[in-house]
């Protein structure tokens, strides 16, 4: 089994969404991410890196915890949740 964290082995697992859309209150943003295992072994995804494009998102976390496993060639939709500072203004962040 291969454990994937941050940008290590990112070529082994494909994320179907170009943008991950999370919605809800800042204390419990939720959404789905679809992964596909392109590796010849089972993999376990522990976290994904988050990239922030502007000054308003610099204080947001830099990783999204995933904690899911994928068999060889498996595609899976994974429910995830994310917490940000409750004082973060409403809006769309990229």
Helices and strands as residue ranges (DSSP letters): E 2-4, E 13-15, E 29-37, E 43-49, G 55-57, E 63-70, E 75-82
